[in-house]
Amino acid sequence: MPIERITLDLDSAGLYAARYAAEAKRVPLSVWISGVVRERAIAECLESYVEQDGPPGWAEEHEARIFGDEE
């Protein structure tokens, strides 16, 4: 996947938490942030779509397909 270099301004607490989470997963901070941003964007798009057009159960089914079962 191609990458694009950007600059982010983060609050200290958020940055600390992100660094800690990335270290726990043993991935670079940039990889962790990229994954979280992608997951959040997809989830918010799904929520927006489901609220307008989705039948009951659609969101849960598609989120499970996209993100997999984490339990």
C-alpha positions in Angstrom: 0.0 0.0 0.0 1.5 3.4 -0.9 2.2 5.7 2.0 1.9 9.5 2.2 3.9 11.5 4.6 1.9 14.0 6.8 2.3 16.0 9.9 0.0 15.5 12.9 -0.3 17.6 16.1 -1.4 15.4 19.0 -2.0 16.1 22.6 0.6 14.6 25.0 -1.7 12.1 26.6 -3.0 10.8 23.3 0.5 10.5 21.9 1.7 8.7 25.0 -1.2 6.2 24.8 -0.6 5.6 21.1 3.1 5.0 21.6 2.3 2.6 24.4 -0.3 0.7 22.3 2.1 0.5 19.4 4.9 -0.9 21.6 2.4 -3.4 23.0 1.6 -4.6 19.5 5.4 -4.4 18.6 4.7 -2.2 15.5 6.0 1.2 14.6 3.9 4.1 15.8 3.1 5.1 12.2 1.8 1.6 11.4 -0.3 1.6 14.6 -1.8 5.1 13.9 -2.4 4.2 10.2 -4.4 1.1 11.3 -6.4 2.9 13.9 -7.3 5.7 11.5 -8.3 3.2 8.8 -10.5 1.2 11.2 -12.1 4.3 12.6 -12.8 5.8 9.2 -14.4 2.5 8.0 -16.5 2.2 11.2 -17.8 5.8 10.9 -18.6 5.3 7.2 -20.5 2.1 8.1 -22.4 3.9 10.9 -23.4 6.7 8.6 -24.6 4.4 5.9 -26.4 2.1 8.3 -28.3 5.0 9.9 -29.6 6.0 6.5 -30.1 2.8 4.5 -29.1 -0.4 6.2 -31.4 -3.1 7.3 -31.3 -4.5 10.9 -28.1 -6.5 11.6 -26.3 -5.1 8.5 -23.7 -3.2 10.4 -22.7 -6.0 12.7 -22.4 -8.5 9.9 -20.2 -6.2 7.8 -18.1 -5.0 10.7 -17.3 -8.7 11.5 -16.4 -9.3 7.9 -14.1 -6.2 7.7 -12.5 -6.4 11.2 -12.9 -10.1 12.0 -14.0 -11.5 15.3 -11.6 -10.2 17.9 -13.0 -12.3 20.7 
